[in-house]
């Protein structure tokens, strides 16, 4: 009696302690950044790493060799970041937009209307209107000119630079339309200088000429820069609607030969446009304006190859991979949704024939060969996304036909995985395919997270750095597959132990999953970890069978609340630059600036709900599960009765993925990827249970309709018979 009373408390403590343990583990790292007396920002809208060459662009190439480098994401408040948007975001330190125009072709040049009443500085005529539009119509709380307001004075060279260097009321302290022959005095007049190197547009000879002109201007800047100065070279915008990754170089004392990174990306070699303004102030030793900047100061990480070509071009060209990923991802998930819909439609007649019918008029059982084909197809469908993750080990993006290269690699891995599962001696066991497919998904995602999530970055089954949303950790696709695999694997394992130990099995698996997802050095998704906690608590509560009663729900809710509070406490206790998304959100909430983040998440969820093929996967999966559970031929209720821990795993998956999608801004994205794995193996299990239901039902000599097998009477325990697949 006492043991029964203490069990909920023990499980609660185990969930909380195990889940929070991952937050206390941290690598021994120290952020490195240089200090400077002056900062010169050389901005070239459209500049990409493929534009750099040791012969054609010697100044840029030398800076890349001597300094720290990275890929720059140029996300702004505008859907397409044109040069004016890029310069404005640079000067605001937050997502900004110059105007609300639609861009269908080449971006317009950054040519603000300027007046020069004193011949020293300039006034940006439209600045007050731009500030008002960004503060009243945009959800980011942006103040254009916040960077200029944080330093004593600024120098702007060129019209685009005037946008970046203007104060909120439009004043540019010192302005020249073109760089003078000897800019030494000009560049040392103020601690911050912004130089417009010109826009890099077009292709071929036109583009090479623009890059050469920018390189020539940069060479003159380098020859005249002040001592102890930091050079920031950035391709601050796109030039047409196709979003790309751009050049980021920091060269100066303390910035030699490394990768650029920031707390905003958490990934070596990646930087955001909004990180440049905090980097300027950090290098100058000045504080960032409170509540205005959304980026984080750049730091330097070691391990970069000395040759820029080896680091940023060729096989390591992240921009080229991101372009290929964008097109192939849409094709892959659209094809996967269509294939799974057709597979489910083809499986329904087999399920109907597999169910034992009363009397001699029922249809014959499906042929064994047909059943084997359907089972193989369902296994392959469940392995699709894990295979897509592993396929990113192959450099498919460098192929002339990346979609075919990726599709071939993924299909080969699906076939190989299906054969391994099918040829296993334990294959006849009812839950074996479900358990192995789930284990494969968990292992693939876990190994990827332990090795730096390299398969997910710019991967088809991952996330793209171009969008500027996630750069490290687990993405929505990886989270959905990991959660579904973890819950179903836990259910399969728990089903093999006695009833009283099943909740403990679910909790152990769930605790490990929460650590993997929530640790800032692994999954880096506290919101996802809280969702996993909720799903695990529900799964543990019903893993012994029965309904989710109020006491069970109360314990599950209490455990989830404890873990959520624990995550918040640990995240808020870390330095601001090391906080995860939960800590930053709570900090913003306390400061009254969380509204924009919530608004952006709601907008992202709405767009994902309409545009993403993952929504179709979620809907198709839900309809198929509903058929299997509520129709007379589905068999899922029989599965739940024989294997209550499997029902708990499916319920936990549903709860966790819906919560993760709701609060993560992906709508049904997480649920869709979870359904792509869980529904095929659940249907396969239901089919197996239906086919073996006849082994327990009737008298010798009775048939199941024309062509049905002779049924034999058995004295086996029904549960044991259900766990044995013939």
Residue pairs with C-beta under 8 A, 6 or more apart in sequence:
7 503
8 555
11 503
11 504
11 507
11 540
11 555
11 559
12 555
12 558
12 559
12 562
14 504
14 507
14 508
14 511
15 507
15 510
15 511
15 533
15 536
15 537
15 540
15 559
15 562
15 563
16 559
16 562
16 563
16 566
18 507
18 508
18 511
18 512
18 514
18 515
19 510
19 511
19 514
19 515
19 518
19 529
19 533
19 563
19 566
19 567
20 563
20 566
20 567
20 570
21 515
22 514
22 515
22 516
22 518
22 519
22 522
23 518
23 519
23 520
23 566
23 567
23 570
23 571
24 570
25 519
25 521
26 520
26 521
27 521
31 299
31 577
32 254
32 258
32 299
32 300
32 301
33 254
33 255
33 279
33 282
33 283
33 297
33 298
33 299
33 300
34 230
34 250
34 252
34 253
34 254
34 255
34 283
34 300
35 253
35 254
35 283
35 284
35 285
36 228
36 229
36 230
36 252
36 253
36 283
36 284
37 191
37 226
37 227
37 228
37 229
37 284
38 187
38 188
38 191
38 192
38 193
38 225
38 226
38 228
38 229
38 230
39 191
39 192
39 193
39 229
39 230
39 232
39 280
39 283
39 284
40 187
40 193
40 194
40 195
40 221
40 225
40 229
40 230
40 231
40 232
41 90
41 164
41 192
41 193
41 194
41 195
41 232
41 234
41 276
41 280
42 195
42 197
42 217
42 218
42 221
42 231
42 232
42 233
42 234
43 86
43 87
43 90
43 160
43 161
43 164
43 194
43 195
43 196
43 197
43 234
43 235
43 236
44 197
44 198
44 199
44 200
44 214
44 233
44 234
44 235
44 236
44 247
45 82
45 83
45 86
45 87
45 107
45 110
45 160
45 199
45 200
45 235
45 236
45 237
45 238
45 239
46 83
46 199
46 200
46 201
46 235
46 237
46 238
46 239
46 246
47 197
47 200
47 211
47 214
47 233
47 234
47 235
47 246
47 247
48 200
48 235
48 244
48 245
48 246
48 247
48 319
49 71
49 245
49 246
49 247
49 308
49 312
49 313
49 317
49 319
50 313
50 317
50 319
50 320
51 57
51 60
51 200
51 207
51 211
51 247
52 60
52 61
52 64
52 211
52 247
52 308
52 312
52 313
53 61
54 61
56 208
56 211
56 212
56 215
57 211
57 212
57 214
57 215
58 215
58 219
59 215
59 216
59 218
59 219
59 222
60 211
60 214
60 215
60 218
60 233
60 247
60 249
61 308
63 218
63 222
63 231
63 233
63 249
63 251
64 249
64 308
64 312
65 257
65 306
65 307
65 308
66 251
66 256
66 257
67 231
67 249
67 250
67 251
67 252
67 255
67 256
67 257
68 249
68 250
68 251
68 255
68 256
68 257
68 258
68 259
68 260
68 300
68 304
69 247
69 248
69 249
69 259
69 260
69 269
69 304
69 308
69 311
69 312
70 248
70 249
70 259
70 260
70 261
70 269
70 270
70 271
70 298
71 245
71 246
71 248
71 269
71 270
71 271
71 312
71 318
71 319
71 465
72 234
72 235
72 236
72 245
72 246
72 247
72 248
72 271
72 272
72 273
73 245
73 246
73 265
73 270
73 271
73 272
73 273
73 465
73 466
73 467
73 468
74 81
74 86
74 89
74 235
74 236
74 237
74 238
74 243
74 244
74 246
74 273
74 468
75 81
75 95
75 272
75 273
75 274
75 467
75 468
76 85
76 86
76 88
76 89
76 95
76 96
76 97
76 237
76 273
77 85
77 89
77 95
77 96
77 97
77 134
77 138
77 140
77 142
78 85
78 97
78 98
78 100
78 103
79 103
80 103
80 107
80 238
80 240
80 241
80 243
81 89
81 237
81 238
81 243
81 273
82 98
82 103
82 107
82 108
82 110
82 237
82 238
82 239
83 107
83 108
83 109
83 110
83 160
83 199
83 236
83 237
83 239
84 98
84 99
84 108
84 110
84 112
84 160
84 163
85 96
85 97
85 98
85 237
86 110
86 236
86 237
86 238
86 273
87 110
87 160
87 161
87 163
87 164
87 196
87 236
87 237
88 96
88 97
88 98
88 130
88 144
88 163
88 164
89 95
89 96
89 236
89 273
89 274
90 147
90 164
90 194
90 234
90 236
90 273
90 276
90 277
91 144
91 145
91 146
91 147
91 148
91 163
91 164
91 165
91 166
91 194
91 277
92 134
92 142
92 143
92 144
92 145
92 146
92 147
92 277
92 292
93 146
93 147
93 274
93 276
93 277
93 278
93 288
93 289
93 292
93 293
93 294
93 295
94 140
94 141
94 142
94 143
94 146
94 274
94 292
94 293
94 294
94 295
95 138
95 140
95 142
95 274
95 294
96 130
96 134
96 138
96 140
96 142
96 144
97 133
97 134
97 138
98 110
98 130
98 163
99 130
99 133
100 133
100 137
101 108
103 240
103 241
104 241
105 240
105 241
106 201
106 239
106 240
107 237
107 238
107 239
107 240
109 159
109 199
110 159
110 160
110 163
110 196
110 199
111 159
112 124
112 125
112 126
112 159
112 162
112 163
113 124
113 125
113 126
114 122
114 123
114 124
114 125
114 159
114 162
114 172
114 175
115 122
115 123
115 125
116 122
116 123
116 175
117 123
120 173
120 174
120 175
121 171
121 172
121 173
121 174
121 175
122 156
122 162
122 171
122 172
122 175
123 170
123 171
123 172
124 130
124 162
124 163
124 166
124 170
124 172
125 170
126 170
127 144
127 145
127 166
127 167
127 168
127 169
127 170
128 169
128 170
130 144
131 143
131 144
131 145
131 168
134 140
134 142
134 143
134 144
135 141
135 142
135 143
139 595
139 596
139 599
139 600
139 603
140 294
140 596
140 600
141 291
141 292
141 593
141 595
141 596
142 292
143 168
143 289
143 292
144 166
144 168
145 166
145 167
145 168
145 169
145 170
146 168
146 277
146 289
146 292
146 293
147 164
147 192
147 277
147 280
147 281
148 154
148 165
148 166
148 167
148 172
148 173
148 192
149 167
149 168
149 289
150 281
150 286
150 287
150 288
150 289
151 190
151 191
151 192
151 280
151 281
151 284
151 286
152 190
152 191
153 173
153 174
153 189
153 190
153 191
153 192
154 165
154 172
154 173
154 174
154 190
154 192
154 193
154 194
155 165
155 173
155 174
155 175
155 186
155 187
155 189
155 190
155 192
155 193
155 194
156 162
156 164
156 165
156 166
156 172
156 174
156 175
156 176
156 193
156 194
156 196
157 175
157 176
157 177
157 178
157 179
157 183
157 186
157 193
157 194
157 195
157 196
158 177
158 178
158 179
158 195
158 196
158 197
158 198
159 177
159 196
160 196
160 199
161 194
161 195
161 196
162 172
162 175
164 194
165 172
165 173
165 175
165 192
165 194
166 172
167 173
173 190
174 186
174 189
174 190
176 186
179 195
179 217
179 220
179 221
180 186
181 220
182 224
183 220
183 221
183 224
184 224
184 226
186 193
187 193
187 221
187 224
187 225
187 226
187 229
188 226
191 284
192 280
192 284
195 217
195 221
197 213
197 214
197 217
197 218
198 210
198 213
198 214
198 217
199 210
199 239
200 207
200 210
200 211
200 214
200 235
200 239
201 207
201 210
201 239
202 210
218 233
221 231
222 231
225 231
228 252
228 253
229 252
230 250
230 251
230 252
230 253
230 255
230 280
230 283
231 249
231 250
231 251
231 252
232 248
232 249
232 250
232 276
232 279
232 280
233 247
233 248
233 249
233 250
233 251
234 246
234 247
234 248
234 249
234 273
234 276
235 246
235 247
235 248
236 246
236 273
236 276
237 246
238 244
238 246
242 323
243 466
243 467
244 319
244 322
244 323
244 466
245 318
245 319
245 322
245 465
245 466
246 319
248 260
248 271
249 260
250 260
250 279
250 298
250 300
252 283
254 300
255 300
257 304
257 306
258 300
258 301
258 302
258 303
258 304
259 268
259 269
259 300
259 301
259 302
259 303
259 304
260 269
260 270
260 271
260 298
260 299
260 300
260 301
261 267
261 268
261 269
261 270
261 271
261 298
261 299
261 300
261 301
262 271
262 272
262 275
262 278
262 279
262 295
262 296
262 297
262 298
262 299
263 296
263 577
263 578
263 579
264 272
264 274
264 275
264 295
264 296
265 271
265 272
265 275
265 465
265 471
265 472
266 471
266 472
266 473
266 520
266 524
267 457
267 465
267 471
267 472
268 301
268 303
269 301
269 304
269 318
270 465
270 471
271 298
272 295
272 468
273 295
274 293
274 294
274 295
275 295
275 296
275 297
275 298
276 295
276 298
277 288
277 293
277 295
278 288
278 293
278 295
278 296
278 297
278 298
279 297
279 298
281 287
281 288
281 297
282 288
282 297
282 298
283 297
288 297
291 591
291 593
296 577
297 577
304 311
305 311
310 316
312 318
315 395
315 398
318 458
318 465
320 397
320 398
321 397
321 458
322 458
322 464
322 465
322 466
324 396
324 397
324 402
325 397
325 458
325 459
325 460
325 462
325 464
326 464
326 466
327 402
327 403
328 396
328 402
328 403
328 406
328 460
329 460
329 464
330 613
331 403
331 407
332 388
332 406
332 407
332 410
332 460
332 461
333 612
333 613
333 614
333 617
334 613
336 384
336 385
336 613
336 617
336 676
337 613
337 616
337 617
337 620
339 381
340 381
340 617
340 620
340 621
340 676
340 679
340 680
341 616
341 620
343 377
343 378
343 381
343 680
344 620
344 623
344 624
344 679
344 683
346 374
347 374
347 378
347 683
347 687
348 627
348 633
350 366
350 370
350 371
350 374
350 687
351 628
351 633
351 634
351 635
351 683
351 686
351 687
351 690
352 363
352 633
353 363
353 364
353 365
353 366
354 365
354 366
354 371
354 633
354 635
354 687
354 690
354 691
355 632
355 633
355 635
355 690
355 693
356 362
356 690
356 693
356 694
356 697
356 704
357 363
357 704
357 705
359 705
360 703
360 705
360 706
361 705
362 704
362 705
362 708
363 705
363 706
364 704
364 705
364 706
364 707
364 708
365 691
365 694
365 704
365 707
365 708
365 709
366 374
371 687
371 691
374 684
374 687
375 422
375 433
375 684
375 687
375 688
376 418
376 422
378 433
378 680
378 681
378 683
378 684
378 687
379 417
379 418
379 421
379 422
379 433
379 437
379 680
379 681
379 684
380 414
380 415
380 417
380 418
381 676
381 680
382 433
382 437
382 676
382 677
382 678
382 680
382 681
382 684
383 413
383 414
383 417
383 418
383 437
383 440
384 410
384 414
384 676
384 677
385 441
385 461
385 477
385 481
385 673
385 676
385 677
386 417
386 440
386 441
386 444
386 445
386 481
386 485
386 677
387 410
387 411
387 413
387 414
387 417
388 406
388 410
388 459
388 460
388 461
389 444
389 445
389 448
389 455
389 456
389 459
389 461
389 462
389 478
389 481
390 413
390 444
390 455
391 406
391 409
391 410
391 413
391 460
392 455
392 459
392 460
392 461
392 462
393 455
394 405
394 406
394 409
396 402
396 405
396 406
396 409
397 406
399 405
406 460
417 440
421 427
421 432
421 433
421 436
421 437
424 432
424 436
426 432
427 433
428 724
428 725
428 726
429 723
429 724
429 725
430 643
430 685
430 688
430 689
430 692
430 722
430 723
430 724
430 725
431 492
431 495
431 643
431 646
431 685
431 723
432 725
433 681
433 684
433 685
434 488
434 492
434 646
434 681
434 682
434 684
434 685
435 488
435 489
435 492
435 493
437 485
437 677
437 681
438 484
438 485
438 486
438 487
438 488
438 489
438 492
438 677
438 681
439 485
439 489
440 485
441 481
441 482
441 484
441 485
441 677
442 482
442 485
442 486
442 489
444 455
444 481
445 474
445 478
445 481
445 482
445 485
445 516
446 482
446 516
448 454
448 455
448 456
448 478
449 473
449 474
449 478
449 516
449 522
449 523
450 522
452 472
453 462
453 472
453 473
453 474
453 478
455 461
455 462
456 462
456 463
456 474
456 475
456 477
456 478
457 463
457 465
457 471
457 472
458 464
458 465
461 477
461 478
461 481
462 475
462 477
462 478
463 469
463 470
463 471
463 475
463 476
463 477
465 471
472 524
473 522
473 523
473 524
473 525
474 482
474 516
474 517
474 522
474 523
474 524
474 525
474 528
476 614
476 660
476 661
476 664
476 666
476 669
476 670
476 673
477 614
477 669
477 673
478 673
479 517
479 523
479 525
479 528
479 657
479 660
479 664
479 670
479 673
480 657
480 660
480 669
480 670
480 671
480 672
480 673
480 674
480 675
480 676
480 677
481 673
481 674
481 676
481 677
482 513
482 516
482 517
483 513
483 517
483 531
483 532
483 535
483 653
483 656
483 657
483 660
483 670
483 674
484 653
484 657
484 673
484 674
484 675
484 677
484 678
485 677
486 509
486 510
486 512
486 513
486 532
487 509
487 510
487 535
487 536
487 539
487 648
487 649
487 650
487 652
487 653
487 656
487 678
488 646
488 649
488 650
488 653
488 677
488 678
488 681
489 509
489 649
490 505
490 506
490 508
490 509
490 510
490 539
490 645
490 649
491 506
491 539
491 543
491 643
491 645
491 646
491 647
491 648
491 649
491 650
492 645
492 646
492 649
493 505
493 509
494 501
494 502
494 505
494 506
494 543
494 645
494 648
495 502
495 643
495 644
495 645
495 646
495 723
497 505
499 544
499 545
500 544
502 540
502 543
502 544
502 644
502 645
502 648
503 540
503 541
503 543
503 544
505 543
505 645
506 536
506 539
506 540
506 543
506 645
506 648
506 649
506 652
507 536
507 540
509 536
510 532
510 533
510 535
510 536
510 537
510 539
510 540
510 652
511 536
513 532
513 536
514 529
514 532
514 533
514 536
514 563
515 522
516 522
516 523
517 523
517 525
517 528
517 529
517 532
518 525
518 526
518 528
518 529
518 530
518 532
518 567
520 571
520 578
520 580
523 529
524 580
524 581
525 580
525 581
525 664
526 567
526 571
526 580
526 581
526 582
526 583
527 581
527 582
527 660
527 663
527 664
528 660
528 664
528 670
529 563
529 567
530 560
530 563
530 564
530 567
530 582
530 659
530 663
531 655
531 656
531 657
531 659
531 660
531 663
531 664
532 656
532 660
533 559
533 560
533 563
533 564
534 556
534 560
534 655
534 656
534 659
535 651
535 652
535 653
535 654
535 655
535 656
535 657
535 659
536 652
536 656
537 555
537 556
537 557
537 559
537 560
538 548
538 556
538 648
538 651
538 652
538 655
539 648
539 649
539 651
539 652
540 556
540 648
541 548
541 552
541 553
541 555
541 556
541 648
542 548
542 552
542 644
542 647
542 648
542 651
543 644
543 645
543 648
544 644
545 644
546 644
548 556
548 651
567 582
568 582
568 583
568 586
571 579
571 580
571 582
571 583
571 586
572 579
572 583
572 586
572 587
574 583
576 587
579 587
585 594
585 597
588 594
588 597
600 665
601 663
601 664
601 665
602 665
604 665
604 666
605 661
605 662
605 665
605 666
605 667
606 667
608 614
608 615
608 665
608 666
608 667
608 668
608 669
609 615
609 667
609 668
612 666
612 667
612 668
612 669
612 672
613 672
614 666
614 668
614 669
614 671
614 672
614 673
615 667
615 668
615 669
615 672
616 672
617 672
617 673
617 675
617 676
618 668
618 671
618 672
618 675
619 668
620 675
620 679
621 671
621 672
621 675
621 676
621 678
621 679
622 675
624 679
624 683
625 636
625 650
625 679
625 682
627 634
628 634
628 635
628 636
628 682
628 683
628 686
629 636
629 637
629 640
633 690
634 686
635 686
635 687
635 689
635 690
635 693
636 682
636 686
638 686
638 689
638 690
638 693
638 722
639 646
639 647
639 682
639 685
639 686
639 689
640 646
640 647
642 689
642 718
642 719
642 722
642 723
643 685
643 722
643 723
646 682
646 685
650 678
650 682
653 674
653 678
654 671
657 670
657 671
657 674
658 670
658 671
660 666
660 670
661 667
661 668
661 669
661 670
661 671
664 670
688 725
689 722
691 726
692 721
692 722
692 724
692 725
692 726
694 704
694 708
694 709
694 711
695 711
695 712
695 714
695 721
695 726
696 714
696 716
696 718
696 721
697 711
698 711
698 713
699 711
699 713
700 710
700 711
700 712
700 713
701 710
702 710
702 711
703 709
703 710
703 711
704 711
714 721
716 724
